[in-house]
Amino acid sequence: MKSLTNIIISTVLVMAFTACNAFTPLPTETPIPTVTKLPTSTSTPEPTFTPTPTEKPTERPTKTPVPPTETPPSPDLKMPVGKPLANWEGIPIMPNAIAGDGDSKVYYFTIEATPDEVQKFYEKAMTNFGWNLFATGNSPTNSIILMFMKDSSLITISIIPQDDGLMYVLLI
């Protein structure tokens, strides 16, 4: 038994000495996570090459510009010839309309009135039918455009003066 005890003590001492020996490798350290910032993207403009013309470009004749007239001409519109409707797609047609034509997408009619009279009629009538005026515009030819919205529907009313004194009203 004594020899067994000596063997155990010797083994423990050998292990202790080898653990503390300088030749014994040290355990590896646990790495500590670090934060590394990513580089920011930068852009450096590159020089551009613009060739210098060595020859004079061939000159093209230019047209002499036509001086503008005081009032641009009225657009060529398809004039209605049918009997005007009382209303189109739920939109009232002005009383006393002279002629009217159209289909399910567009309706146009003529009337003897001023642009202001037509505009006032539609601003009032459309509001009465639940439409909201959200845009108006005027052109150099004294044409007026009115845009109305109701729910997800949109209607455009163009009022276009004609040379013969009539108003051409276009509903889209």
Summary of the structure (lengths in Angstrom):
residues: 172
radius of gyration: 45.2
end to end distance: 115.5
largest distance: 137.5
contacts: 324
relative contact order: 0.12
helix: 19%
strand: 25%
